[in-house]
């Protein structure tokens, strides 16, 4: 820049000012282009990483479902495509069953509670859909949204119970009043009966 600035200095100070403004503008333009290229590369990399993460999660879920299906087939001793509580308890000592319980963060002593949770229709048996859906739902620790949902459900249940209690109290009160009224009505004719007055 010095080689270009020295001859311009002989022309006048104004030409040097324009030259310096030109140089500053060109530097800013080049930096802007470089920054744009860098940002675009970062955005493309982030998008690719997001797609890779989603793909990996889908593959992991698919592998987990396949493992659950194989485990369920192993438990199904009767071949009826359902797992009874007896079949479940018979296989609690298996290494694969223990690994499943560990992945769900469930102690062996709580395995019966797990079966009851998986048995959504309370038939005493768990089919493949109930088993896979339940295990995927129970996988991982409870998150804040789950705890909030449980708290909301508990609060709604308490409100419903309180409403039911008030209705029962009103019903008991109405029944007591009706009973008192019947007793009073049945006592009236008995008090009115007696020997007729002699004329």
Residue pairs with C-beta under 8 A, 6 or more apart in sequence:
1 23
4 19
5 16
5 19
5 20
8 15
8 16
8 19
9 15
9 16
61 136
64 135
64 136
64 139
65 132
65 136
67 100
68 100
68 131
68 132
68 135
69 128
69 132
71 96
71 97
71 100
72 83
72 128
72 131
72 132
74 91
74 94
74 96
75 83
75 87
75 88
75 91
75 97
76 82
76 83
76 87
77 87
77 90
78 84
78 87
81 127
81 128
82 125
82 126
82 127
83 125
83 126
83 127
83 131
84 124
84 125
85 112
85 115
85 124
85 125
88 111
88 115
88 126
89 111
89 112
91 97
92 98
92 108
92 111
98 108
100 135
101 107
101 108
101 111
101 114
103 139
104 114
104 135
104 138
104 139
105 140
105 141
106 113
106 114
106 138
114 138
115 126
117 134
117 138
118 126
118 130
118 131
118 134
118 135
119 125
119 126
119 130
120 130
120 134
121 130
126 134
